[in-house]
Amino acid sequence: MRLVPLPRLGLCLGVTLLLASCHGQDDAARTDASTPVAAVRTSVELLRKGDFDALWKHLLPPADYAHLRADWNLHQRNLAPATTAERERFDQLMRQLTAPDAAAQLYAQWQPKLAAMERQYGDQLPILVAVGEALAKRAVGRNRDLSTARKNQLDQALDALLPWAQHAPWFDQARARQALEVATTTARQLRLRSLEQARALDFDALMARYAIGYRGLEQVLAIYGLSLDEALASVRPSELSREGDHAVVRLDYRLQGTALSSDIELVREHGRWYSRDLLQNVRRSHRQLAAAAVAGTPAGAASAAGAD
């Protein structure tokens, strides 16, 4: 099973990517989803905090949250064994990132490479980034799971990020050292000593690692001039329409100084409002896994089929 992407909430960052368990009901009751705007606002607040477990509990009805947890554990139990090469690559990476004085050692390795890349690619970087944006837009355009409106919103967000990506100080030595400090600190906080340990994480442990990774990513992007927190803080939801148990909420926000907006369709179930697209994705993924279990198909194969 793939964990479906966290609701984009109009931010379109690739961000960028997350309740009927014995404790989920009480936790969900503490978040506000009594109106469409309240549901979206709470989602943004939880994402801003990096509290992914609470976010999933808020985003899904109790039964769907329970399915999400169970499906994740089923998927992990059915993963194909890691190859020797995969284990060695993971172990080497973690050793490099968690070694004593890892940041200094990695900086010593990367300093001459950064200087060489700046000499070779510095003048070409704006063009290379523009090509990358074009490829990203092509991938968005070919995604069959996205509506035309969502594709347009993602394209606008990519356009807003283009000037930043073209002019960010990617080759700056001081920022590279800061980013390596964050990366190595984050790797130590993850406390993953082997690929087997990483693949054995249950849902709760995974959410805790997501929070750590998100904070690390947020700090690295801020070092290079992109503030996720600033973008999230700028979100202003407003209700566009409501008819029965269906509603549309518009999110106005600013991304690198550009004013953008995104519309989210919500549905009401048992008095709470949820993203329609997210519910559909979670439920479709659960049905595929359940069907695969009945047919005796490995969970990983069902996940791949759902991605096609």
C-alpha positions in Angstrom: 0.0 0.0 0.0 1.1 3.5 -0.7 0.3 6.1 1.8 -1.7 8.6 -0.3 -0.3 12.1 -0.4 -1.3 14.5 2.3 -3.9 16.9 1.0 -2.3 19.6 -1.0 -4.3 22.2 0.8 -3.6 24.5 -2.2 0.1 24.7 -1.3 1.1 22.3 -4.2 4.6 21.9 -2.8 5.6 18.7 -3.3 5.0 19.4 -0.4 5.3 18.2 -0.9 4.3 14.5 1.1 0.0 12.1 5.4 -10.0 6.7 13.5 -11.4 3.9 14.9 -8.3 2.6 16.7 -8.5 2.2 20.4 -7.3 5.8 20.9 -8.1 7.5 17.6 -11.7 8.5 18.4 -10.8 10.6 21.4 -7.9 12.3 19.6 -10.0 13.2 16.6 -12.7 14.8 18.8 -10.2 17.4 19.8 -9.8 18.8 16.3 -12.4 21.0 14.7 -14.0 19.7 11.5 -17.5 21.0 12.2 -17.5 23.3 9.2 -15.7 23.1 5.9 -13.5 26.1 6.7 -12.7 24.8 10.2 -11.7 21.4 8.8 -9.3 22.9 6.3 -7.9 25.4 8.8 -7.2 22.6 11.3 -5.4 20.5 8.6 -3.1 23.5 7.8 -2.4 24.0 11.5 -1.5 20.3 12.1 0.7 20.2 9.0 2.4 23.4 10.1 3.2 21.7 13.4 4.4 18.5 11.6 2.0 16.4 13.7 1.3 13.8 11.0 -0.5 11.2 13.1 -2.9 13.8 14.5 -3.3 15.1 10.9 -4.3 11.7 9.6 -6.8 11.2 12.4 -8.2 14.6 11.6 -8.3 14.0 7.8 -10.1 10.6 7.9 -13.2 9.2 9.5 -12.5 6.6 12.3 -13.0 3.5 10.1 -10.8 4.8 7.3 -8.1 5.8 9.7 -8.2 2.2 11.2 -7.9 0.8 7.6 -5.0 3.1 6.8 -3.1 1.8 9.9 -3.9 -1.8 9.2 -3.1 -1.5 5.5 0.3 0.0 6.2 1.2 -2.9 8.5 0.0 -5.4 6.0 2.0 -3.8 3.2 5.1 -3.8 5.3 4.7 -7.5 6.2 4.5 -8.4 2.5 7.4 -6.4 1.2 9.9 -8.4 -0.9 13.2 -9.0 0.9 15.8 -6.2 0.5 18.7 -7.1 -1.8 22.2 -7.1 -0.5 23.0 -4.0 -2.6 20.0 -2.1 -1.1 21.0 -2.9 2.4 24.6 -1.9 1.8 23.6 1.4 0.2 21.3 2.3 3.1 23.9 1.3 5.7 26.6 3.3 4.0 24.5 6.4 3.8 23.4 6.2 7.4 27.0 5.6 8.6 28.1 8.7 6.7 25.3 10.9 8.1 25.6 9.7 11.7 29.3 9.4 12.1 31.1 11.6 14.7 31.6 15.0 13.1 29.7 13.8 10.1 28.8 17.3 8.9 32.5 18.4 8.8 33.6 15.2 7.0 30.8 15.5 4.4 31.5 19.2 3.9 35.2 18.4 3.2 34.1 16.0 0.5 31.5 18.3 -1.0 33.3 21.7 -0.9 35.5 21.1 -4.0 32.5 19.5 -5.8 30.3 22.5 -5.1 33.0 24.8 -6.4 33.4 22.7 -9.6 29.7 22.6 -10.2 29.4 26.3 -9.8 32.1 26.8 -12.4 30.5 24.3 -14.7 26.8 25.0 -14.3 26.5 28.4 -12.6 25.6 30.3 -15.7 23.4 27.4 -17.0 21.4 26.9 -13.8 18.4 29.1 -14.8 18.0 27.2 -18.0 18.4 23.8 -16.3 15.8 24.7 -13.7 13.4 25.8 -16.4 13.9 22.5 -18.1 13.2 20.7 -14.8 10.0 22.8 -14.4 8.9 21.8 -17.9 9.4 18.1 -17.1 7.5 18.5 -13.8 4.6 20.1 -15.6 4.6 17.3 -18.2 4.4 14.8 -15.4 1.5 16.7 -13.8 -0.3 16.9 -17.2 0.0 13.1 -17.7 -1.3 12.3 -14.2 -4.7 10.7 -14.7 -5.6 11.1 -11.0 -5.6 14.9 -11.2 -8.5 17.0 -12.4 -7.9 19.8 -15.0 -8.4 22.4 -12.3 -5.8 20.7 -10.0 -3.3 20.5 -12.8 -3.7 24.2 -13.4 -3.2 25.0 -9.7 0.0 22.8 -9.6 1.3 24.5 -12.8 0.8 27.9 -11.1 2.6 26.8 -8.0 5.5 25.6 -10.1 5.6 29.0 -11.9 5.8 30.7 -8.5 8.7 28.5 -7.4 10.6 28.9 -10.6 12.3 32.3 -9.8 13.4 31.0 -6.4 14.8 27.7 -7.8 16.7 29.6 -10.5 18.3 32.1 -8.2 18.7 30.2 -4.9 22.3 30.1 -3.6 22.7 26.4 -4.3 26.5 26.7 -4.5 27.0 28.9 -1.4 29.6 27.2 0.8 28.3 28.5 4.1 24.7 27.4 3.3 26.0 24.0 2.3 27.7 23.6 5.6 24.4 24.6 7.4 22.4 22.2 5.3 24.8 19.4 6.1 24.5 20.2 9.8 20.7 19.9 9.6 20.9 16.7 7.5 23.2 14.9 9.9 21.3 16.0 12.9 18.1 14.8 11.3 19.6 11.4 10.4 20.7 10.9 14.0 17.2 11.8 15.3 15.7 9.2 12.9 17.6 6.4 14.8 17.5 4.0 11.9 20.6 1.8 11.9 19.6 -0.6 9.1 17.3 -1.0 6.2 15.5 -3.8 8.0 14.8 -1.6 10.9 13.4 1.1 8.6 11.2 -1.4 6.8 9.9 -2.8 10.1 8.5 0.5 11.3 4.8 0.3 12.3 2.4 3.2 11.5 3.0 5.1 14.7 6.8 4.9 14.4 6.5 5.9 10.7 4.5 9.1 11.6 7.1 10.0 14.2 9.9 9.7 11.6 7.8 11.7 9.1 7.7 14.5 11.6 11.5 14.4 12.1 12.1 14.3 8.3 9.6 17.1 7.7 11.3 19.4 10.2 14.7 18.7 8.6 13.4 19.4 5.1 11.8 22.6 6.3 15.1 23.8 7.8 17.1 23.0 4.7 14.7 24.8 2.4 14.7 27.8 4.7 18.5 27.9 4.5 18.1 28.3 0.7 15.4 30.9 0.9 12.1 28.9 0.8 10.0 29.0 4.0 7.3 26.3 4.1 6.1 27.7 7.4 5.6 31.2 5.9 3.6 29.7 3.1 1.4 27.7 5.5 1.0 30.7 7.7 -0.4 32.7 4.8 -3.2 30.3 4.0 -6.7 31.9 4.3 -9.6 29.5 3.7 -13.0 30.7 2.7 -16.2 28.8 1.9 -17.2 29.2 -1.7 -20.3 27.0 -1.7 -22.2 24.4 0.3 -25.1 22.2 -0.8 -26.2 19.5 1.7 -23.2 17.3 2.5 -20.9 18.8 -0.2 -18.9 22.0 0.0 -16.1 23.8 -1.8 -13.4 25.8 0.1 -11.0 28.2 -1.5 -7.5 28.6 -0.1 -5.7 31.9 -0.8 -2.0 31.8 0.1 1.3 33.3 -0.9 4.2 31.3 -2.2 7.5 33.2 -2.6 5.6 36.4 -2.7 3.1 35.2 -5.4 -0.6 35.2 -4.5 -2.2 31.9 -5.4 -5.4 30.0 -4.7 -6.7 26.5 -4.7 -10.2 25.0 -4.4 -10.9 21.9 -2.3 -14.0 19.8 -2.5 -15.2 18.4 0.9 -17.9 16.0 2.0 -19.6 15.7 5.3 -19.8 12.3 7.1 -21.1 11.9 10.7 -21.0 15.6 11.3 -17.4 16.2 10.2 -16.0 17.5 6.9 -13.3 15.7 4.9 -11.5 16.1 1.6 -13.4 14.2 -1.0 -10.3 13.4 -3.1 -8.4 12.1 -0.1 -11.3 9.8 1.0 -11.6 8.4 -2.5 -7.9 7.7 -2.7 -7.7 6.0 0.8 -10.8 3.9 0.1 -9.6 2.9 -3.3 -6.2 1.8 -2.0 -7.9 -0.2 0.8 -10.2 -2.0 -1.6 -7.2 -2.9 -3.8 -5.3 -4.3 -0.9 -8.4 -6.2 0.3 -8.9 -7.7 -3.2 -5.2 -8.6 -3.4 -5.4 -10.3 0.0 -8.3 -12.4 -1.2 -6.6 -13.3 -4.5 -3.3 -14.1 -2.7 -1.5 -11.2 -4.5 1.4 -9.6 -2.6 0.5 -6.2 -1.2 3.4 -4.6 -3.0 2.0 -5.8 -6.3 -1.4 -4.4 -5.5 0.1 -1.1 -4.6 2.0 -0.9 -7.9 -1.2 -1.7 -9.8 -3.0 1.1 -8.0 -0.2 3.5 -9.1 -0.8 2.8 -12.7 
